Amino acid sequence: MANLQELEAPEPGAAAVWWLGQGSFAFRGPCTGPLVVDPYLSDSVEHGGGPKRLAPVPVAPGDLAAAAIFLTHDHTDHTDPETLPALCAANPGSPIYAPLASVEHLERLGIHGSRVNRIERGQTVYGDGYHVQVVPAEHTEDSVGLVFVFDDGPCIYHTADTEFFPGLLDAAEWGVDCLCICINGRLGNMNIADAVRVTAAVKPSEVLPMHFGMFAENTADPKEFVAKLHAAGVTSRPVVLEPSGLARHTVRRGAA
């Protein structure tokens, strides 16, 4: 187990990325603490009658430092009823940003008050050392993607769970340095061919596939994604992280 607050901040011009499995990440810019997205750090899907997780929980929710918490939609592996109470209790001063269905779920969990902020597509969230553009995702009625822009750092686009739709290609205008994109192709998510198409259009410096390796019934092979990127002549550099552990990757602004 590791407390991300103990890990050093990245140098100017960079951001640190930890993939916590599925759609869960922690991002840290030069002027921020860890920004945690969709933390799934439990076995709640299995407890609810769903499949067992394949990757071990990389960090206990109560051991994870979070300067802010972002949720993209109200599915158990993204708005996790077993992760969020302990995570929020361990980070009592940290704001939470979530669409309406997740806000209502938080209320049922006893997490409410001024720290909980509803977000909608088209909104911009401003925090210390960063801002986040809240963008559409086609998955649930109010699901969102998140574009993190770090002061003196890079731009990271987390697509969240989403089907392919033409609006995803608009991200080409944002100067994305790292694209975190779902590839599993099931249950309302892009498949590998879709993810390659989006990457080719957006042209990020790096692309980091996600939403694989957590459930046997809902995964994909990242090696196939990398192979199809190369076959399509996509020049974005693929970064494949293991869906367990806390391997750190550094994203740099404007990297070739």
BELQUI-V510602 format. One record per pair of residues at least 4 apart in sequence whose ideal C-beta (glycine too) atoms are under 8 Angstrom apart, sorted by the first residue. I is the first residue (numbers start at 1). J is the second residue. D is the distance in Angstrom with one decimal. If there is no record, write none. Layout:
BEGIN
I&J&D  I&J&D
END
This chain:
BEGIN
1&58&7.9  1&59&5.2  1&60&5.5  1&63&5.1  2&6&7.0  2&7&7.4  2&58&7.8  2&59&5.7  2&63&7.4  2&246&5.1  3&59&7.6  3&63&5.3  3&64&7.0  3&65&5.5  4&18&6.5  4&26&5.3  4&28&7.2  4&34&4.5  4&59&7.5  4&64&6.3  4&65&5.1  4&246&7.5  5&33&6.7  5&34&6.6  5&65&3.3  6&65&7.9  7&16&7.2  7&28&7.7  7&248&6.9  9&16&7.3  9&28&5.9  9&29&7.7  9&30&6.1  9&32&7.7  10&14&4.0  10&15&5.6  10&16&4.6  10&28&6.5  10&29&6.9  10&30&5.8  10&153&7.2  10&250&5.9  11&30&6.7  12&30&5.0  12&152&4.9  12&153&7.5  13&30&7.3  13&152&6.4  13&153&6.3  13&154&7.5  13&252&5.9  13&253&4.9  13&254&7.9  14&30&6.8  14&153&6.1  14&154&6.8  14&250&5.3  14&251&6.4  14&252&4.9  14&253&7.0  15&27&5.8  15&28&6.4  15&29&4.8  15&30&7.5  15&148&7.7  15&150&5.1  15&153&4.7  15&154&5.2  15&156&6.3  15&178&7.9  15&250&7.3  15&251&4.9  16&27&7.1  16&28&4.5  16&248&5.6  16&249&7.4  16&250&5.9  16&251&7.8  17&25&6.5  17&26&7.7  17&27&5.8  17&156&7.1  17&178&6.9  17&180&7.9  17&208&7.1  17&248&7.1  17&249&4.6  17&250&7.4  17&251&5.8  18&25&6.6  18&26&4.5  18&27&7.9  18&34&7.9  18&246&5.3  18&247&7.2  18&248&5.8  18&249&7.8  19&24&7.3  19&25&5.7  19&208&7.2  19&210&6.6  19&241&4.4  19&242&8.0  19&243&7.1  19&247&7.3  19&249&7.7  20&24&3.7  20&25&6.3  20&26&6.5  20&39&6.4  20&40&7.3  20&41&6.8  20&58&5.5  20&59&7.0  20&246&7.5  21&40&6.6  21&53&7.8  21&55&4.9  21&58&6.6  21&213&7.1  21&214&5.4  21&243&4.6  21&244&6.5  22&38&7.3  22&40&5.0  22&77&5.3  22&78&7.7  22&210&7.2  22&211&5.9  22&214&4.5  22&243&7.4  23&37&7.1  23&38&4.4  23&40&7.4  23&72&6.9  23&77&7.2  23&78&5.8  23&158&7.6  23&160&6.3  23&161&6.2  23&182&7.0  23&210&5.9  23&211&5.6  24&36&7.7  24&37&6.6  24&38&5.1  24&39&5.0  24&40&5.0  24&41&7.3  25&36&7.4  25&37&4.7  25&38&7.4  25&158&6.6  25&180&6.6  25&210&7.7  26&34&4.5  26&35&6.8  26&36&5.0  26&37&7.5  26&64&7.4  26&66&7.5  27&32&7.9  27&34&7.2  27&35&4.8  27&37&7.2  27&148&5.7  27&150&7.8  27&156&6.0  28&32&5.8  28&33&6.7  28&34&5.0  28&35&7.0  29&35&7.9  29&129&5.5  29&130&5.5  29&148&7.8  29&150&3.2  29&151&6.6  29&152&7.6  29&153&4.2  30&129&7.1  30&150&6.7  30&151&7.1  30&152&5.0  30&153&5.2  31&128&6.9  31&129&3.0  31&130&7.4  31&150&7.2  31&151&4.8  31&152&6.4  31&153&7.6  32&67&6.0  32&127&7.1  32&128&6.4  32&129&4.0  32&130&5.2  32&150&6.7  32&151&7.9  33&65&6.7  33&66&7.5  33&67&3.0  33&68&7.8  34&64&7.7  34&65&5.5  34&66&5.7  34&67&5.8  35&66&7.3  35&67&6.1  35&68&5.2  35&69&8.0  35&70&6.6  35&127&7.6  35&130&6.9  35&148&6.8  36&64&6.6  36&66&4.2  36&68&7.3  36&69&5.1  36&70&7.1  36&87&7.4  37&69&7.9  37&70&4.7  37&71&7.7  37&72&7.1  37&146&6.6  37&158&5.8  38&70&7.3  38&71&6.1  38&72&5.6  38&77&7.7  38&78&4.2  38&79&7.7  38&160&7.4  39&61&6.8  39&64&6.8  39&66&7.9  39&69&7.2  39&80&6.5  39&83&5.0  39&84&7.3  39&87&6.0  40&44&7.8  40&45&7.9  40&76&7.9  40&77&4.5  40&78&6.7  40&80&5.0  40&83&6.3  40&214&7.6  41&57&5.2  41&58&7.4  41&59&6.4  41&60&6.9  41&61&4.7  41&64&7.0  41&80&7.0  41&82&8.0  41&83&4.5  41&87&7.4  42&47&7.9  42&57&6.7  42&61&7.1  42&80&5.8  42&82&3.6  42&83&5.1  43&47&5.7  43&52&7.2  43&53&6.0  43&57&7.7  43&82&7.4  44&48&6.1  44&76&5.4  44&77&7.8  44&80&5.4  44&81&5.9  44&82&4.1  44&83&7.3  45&50&4.1  45&51&6.5  45&53&6.8  45&76&5.3  45&77&5.6  45&215&7.2  46&50&6.0  46&51&6.6  46&52&4.7  46&53&6.7  47&82&7.2  48&76&6.0  50&76&7.4  50&215&7.6  51&215&4.4  51&216&6.3  51&217&5.2  51&218&7.4  52&215&7.7  53&57&7.7  53&214&5.6  53&215&6.7  54&213&6.2  54&214&6.0  54&215&6.6  54&216&6.2  54&219&7.8  54&243&7.5  55&213&5.8  55&214&5.7  55&242&8.0  55&243&4.3  55&244&4.0  56&244&5.3  58&244&5.9  58&245&5.7  58&246&5.3  59&63&5.4  59&64&5.0  59&246&6.5  60&64&7.3  60&86&7.4  61&82&7.8  61&83&4.6  61&84&7.5  61&85&7.9  61&86&3.9  61&87&4.2  61&90&7.1  62&86&4.4  62&87&7.1  62&89&6.9  62&90&4.5  63&90&7.3  64&87&5.9  64&90&7.0  64&91&7.9  65&90&7.7  65&91&6.6  66&87&6.4  66&90&8.0  66&91&4.6  66&94&5.1  67&91&7.8  67&94&5.9  67&127&7.6  67&128&7.5  68&94&5.5  68&95&5.2  68&96&7.4  68&97&6.8  68&127&5.8  69&84&7.8  69&87&6.8  69&88&7.2  69&91&7.4  69&94&6.0  69&95&7.4  69&96&4.6  69&97&7.2  70&96&7.8  70&97&5.0  70&98&7.3  70&132&7.1  70&146&5.9  71&78&6.3  71&79&5.1  71&96&7.1  71&97&7.2  71&98&3.8  71&99&7.3  71&102&4.4  72&78&5.8  72&99&7.4  72&102&8.0  72&137&6.6  72&143&5.8  72&144&5.4  72&145&6.9  72&146&6.6  72&158&7.5  72&160&3.7  72&161&7.0  73&78&5.6  73&79&7.0  73&99&6.4  73&101&6.9  73&102&6.6  73&137&7.3  73&139&5.8  73&140&4.6  73&142&7.0  73&143&3.6  73&144&7.2  73&160&6.7  73&161&6.5  74&78&7.3  74&79&4.7  74&99&7.4  74&101&3.8  74&102&4.5  74&104&7.6  74&105&5.2  74&140&6.7  75&79&6.7  75&140&7.1  75&161&7.2  76&80&6.1  76&81&7.0  77&214&7.2  78&102&7.9  78&160&7.8  78&161&7.0  79&84&7.0  79&98&7.0  79&101&7.9  79&102&4.4  79&105&5.2  79&106&7.5  80&84&5.9  81&85&7.5  81&105&7.2  81&109&5.8  82&86&7.9  83&87&5.6  84&88&5.7  84&106&6.8  84&109&6.1  84&111&6.3  85&89&6.2  85&109&5.7  85&110&7.1  85&111&6.8  86&90&6.3  87&91&6.4  88&92&7.3  88&94&7.5  88&96&7.0  88&111&5.3  88&115&7.9  93&115&7.8  94&115&7.1  95&115&5.3  95&116&7.8  95&117&5.9  95&127&7.7  96&106&6.8  96&111&7.1  96&115&5.8  96&116&5.0  96&117&6.6  97&117&5.0  97&119&4.9  97&125&5.6  97&132&7.5  98&102&3.7  98&103&5.2  98&106&6.7  98&116&7.1  98&117&7.5  98&118&6.8  98&119&6.4  99&103&7.0  99&118&6.9  99&119&6.0  99&120&6.8  99&142&4.1  99&143&6.7  99&144&5.6  100&104&6.4  100&118&5.7  100&120&7.9  100&142&5.4  101&105&6.5  101&140&6.8  101&141&7.2  101&142&5.6  102&106&6.3  103&107&6.6  103&116&5.9  103&118&5.0  104&108&6.9  105&109&6.6  106&111&4.1  106&112&6.5  106&116&5.7  107&111&7.2  107&112&5.0  107&116&7.9  111&116&6.5  112&116&5.7  117&125&7.5  119&123&5.4  119&125&6.4  119&134&4.9  119&144&6.5  120&134&6.5  120&142&7.4  120&144&7.5  121&134&5.9  121&135&6.3  121&136&4.8  121&144&5.7  122&134&6.7  122&135&7.8  123&133&8.0  123&134&4.4  124&131&5.8  124&132&6.9  124&133&5.5  124&134&7.0  125&131&6.4  125&132&4.3  125&134&6.6  126&131&4.8  127&131&6.8  127&132&7.3  129&150&6.6  129&151&4.8  130&148&6.1  130&149&6.5  130&150&4.9  130&151&6.2  130&153&7.8  131&149&5.4  132&146&5.5  132&147&6.5  132&148&5.4  132&149&7.3  133&146&7.5  133&147&4.0  133&149&7.2  133&174&7.6  134&144&5.0  134&145&7.7  134&146&6.5  135&144&6.5  135&145&4.5  135&146&7.2  135&147&6.0  135&167&7.8  135&171&7.7  136&144&6.9  136&145&6.7  136&165&7.6  136&167&5.5  137&143&4.4  137&144&5.5  137&145&4.5  137&159&6.6  137&160&4.5  137&161&6.7  137&162&3.9  138&143&7.5  138&162&5.2  138&163&4.5  138&164&7.9  138&165&4.8  138&188&7.7  139&143&4.1  139&160&6.8  139&161&4.4  139&162&5.1  139&163&6.7  139&188&4.8  139&189&7.3  140&188&7.7  143&160&6.1  143&161&6.6  143&162&7.1  144&160&6.4  145&157&6.9  145&158&6.2  145&159&5.0  145&160&4.7  145&162&6.6  146&157&7.6  146&158&4.7  146&160&6.7  147&155&6.6  147&156&7.5  147&157&4.9  147&158&7.7  147&171&7.3  147&174&6.0  147&176&7.6  148&155&7.0  148&156&4.6  148&157&7.7  148&158&7.1  149&153&8.0  149&155&5.1  150&154&6.2  150&155&7.6  150&156&7.7  153&253&5.9  154&177&3.7  154&178&6.5  154&251&4.9  154&252&6.3  154&253&4.1  154&254&7.6  154&255&7.9  155&174&6.0  155&175&5.7  155&176&5.3  155&177&5.1  155&178&7.7  155&253&7.6  156&176&7.4  156&177&6.6  156&178&4.6  156&179&8.0  156&180&6.7  156&251&6.2  157&171&5.5  157&174&6.9  157&176&4.7  157&178&7.3  157&179&5.2  157&180&6.8  157&202&7.4  157&204&7.2  158&180&4.6  159&168&6.9  159&179&7.3  159&180&6.6  159&181&4.9  159&182&6.0  159&190&7.7  159&198&7.6  160&182&7.5  161&182&5.7  161&187&8.0  161&188&6.2  161&189&5.3  161&211&6.7  162&168&7.1  162&182&6.6  162&188&7.6  162&189&6.7  162&190&6.4  163&188&5.8  163&189&6.9  163&190&6.3  163&194&7.8  164&168&6.5  164&190&5.1  164&194&4.0  164&197&7.0  164&198&7.0  168&198&5.0  168&201&7.8  168&202&7.7  169&198&6.7  169&201&4.3  169&202&6.9  171&176&5.6  171&179&7.4  171&198&7.8  171&201&8.0  171&202&4.6  172&176&7.9  172&201&5.7  172&202&5.0  172&203&6.1  176&202&5.6  176&203&7.8  176&204&4.2  176&205&7.8  177&204&6.2  177&205&5.0  177&206&6.8  177&251&5.5  177&252&7.1  177&253&5.8  177&254&7.0  177&255&6.5  178&204&5.9  178&205&6.8  178&206&4.7  178&207&7.4  178&208&6.0  178&239&7.6  178&251&4.3  179&198&7.5  179&199&6.1  179&202&5.8  179&204&4.0  179&206&7.3  179&207&4.7  179&208&6.9  179&236&7.2  180&208&4.8  180&210&5.4  181&190&7.1  181&195&4.9  181&198&6.3  181&199&6.7  181&207&6.3  181&208&7.3  181&209&6.2  181&210&6.7  182&189&4.5  182&190&5.5  182&195&7.0  182&209&7.8  182&210&5.8  182&211&3.9  183&189&7.7  183&190&6.7  183&191&7.0  183&192&5.2  183&195&4.7  183&209&4.6  183&210&7.3  183&211&6.4  183&212&5.9  183&220&4.9  183&222&6.9  183&225&5.2  184&189&5.0  184&191&7.5  184&211&4.7  184&212&5.5  184&218&5.6  184&219&5.8  184&220&4.8  185&189&6.2  185&190&6.6  185&191&2.9  185&192&6.5  185&194&7.5  185&220&5.9  186&217&7.8  186&218&5.0  187&218&5.9  189&211&6.1  190&194&3.7  190&195&5.1  190&198&7.1  191&195&7.1  191&220&7.3  192&196&6.4  192&220&5.9  192&224&5.7  192&225&4.9  192&228&5.9  193&197&6.5  193&228&6.9  194&198&6.4  195&199&6.3  195&207&8.0  195&209&6.8  195&225&6.3  196&200&6.2  196&225&7.0  196&228&4.9  196&229&5.7  196&232&5.5  196&234&6.5  197&201&6.6  198&202&5.9  199&203&7.8  199&204&6.8  199&207&4.8  199&229&6.5  199&234&5.5  199&236&5.4  200&232&5.9  200&233&8.0  200&234&4.9  203&235&7.6  203&236&6.5  204&236&5.1  205&236&6.6  205&237&6.6  205&251&7.9  205&252&7.8  205&254&7.4  205&255&4.5  205&256&6.9  206&236&6.2  206&237&4.8  206&238&7.5  206&239&5.2  206&251&6.4  206&255&7.1  207&229&7.2  207&234&7.9  207&236&4.6  207&237&7.3  207&238&5.6  207&239&7.1  208&238&7.7  208&239&4.7  208&240&7.6  208&241&6.8  208&249&7.3  209&220&8.0  209&222&4.8  209&225&5.0  209&238&7.2  209&240&6.4  212&219&4.6  212&220&4.8  212&221&7.5  212&222&6.0  212&243&6.8  213&219&5.7  213&222&8.0  213&242&7.8  213&243&3.5  213&244&7.9  214&218&7.4  214&219&6.9  214&243&6.0  215&219&6.3  220&224&6.9  220&225&7.1  221&225&7.3  222&226&6.4  222&238&7.9  222&240&4.7  223&227&6.3  223&240&7.7  224&228&6.3  225&229&6.5  225&238&7.1  226&230&6.6  226&238&4.7  226&240&6.6  227&231&6.2  228&232&6.2  229&234&4.4  229&236&7.0  229&238&5.8  230&234&7.3  239&249&5.8  241&247&5.4  241&249&6.3  242&247&6.2  251&255&7.5
END
